[in-house]
């Protein structure tokens, strides 16, 4: 007896591994940037914004 696949409406059901990896890397870069800014390792003055 064969079973029909479950209809998974979540966005991760439509993404492949490359897109998921790229998204994870972008989130990791944002978290790292926030931590570096919070610890004053880099400042907006060093980046040329002010």
C-alpha positions in Angstrom: 0.0 0.0 0.0 1.5 3.3 -1.1 1.1 6.4 0.9 0.7 9.9 -0.6 3.4 12.4 0.4 2.4 15.0 3.1 1.7 18.4 1.7 4.3 20.6 3.5 3.4 24.3 2.9 6.5 25.6 4.8 9.0 27.7 2.8 11.8 25.2 3.6 10.0 22.6 1.6 10.7 24.6 -1.6 14.3 25.6 -1.0 17.4 23.6 -1.9 20.5 23.1 0.2 22.5 26.0 -1.5 19.8 28.6 -0.7 19.6 27.3 2.9 23.4 27.5 3.3 23.5 31.0 1.9 20.8 32.2 4.3 22.6 30.6 7.2 25.8 32.4 6.3 24.1 35.7 5.9 22.5 35.4 9.4 25.8 34.4 10.9 27.5 37.4 9.4 24.8 39.7 10.7 25.1 38.2 14.2 28.9 38.6 14.1 28.7 42.2 13.0 26.3 43.0 15.9 28.6 41.4 18.4 31.6 43.3 17.0 29.7 46.6 17.2 28.5 45.8 20.7 32.1 45.1 21.9 33.5 48.3 20.2 35.9 46.2 18.1 34.6 48.1 15.1 32.9 51.5 15.2 30.9 53.4 12.7 33.7 56.0 12.7 36.1 53.4 11.5 33.7 52.4 8.8 33.3 56.0 7.6 29.7 56.5 8.4 30.2 59.5 10.7 
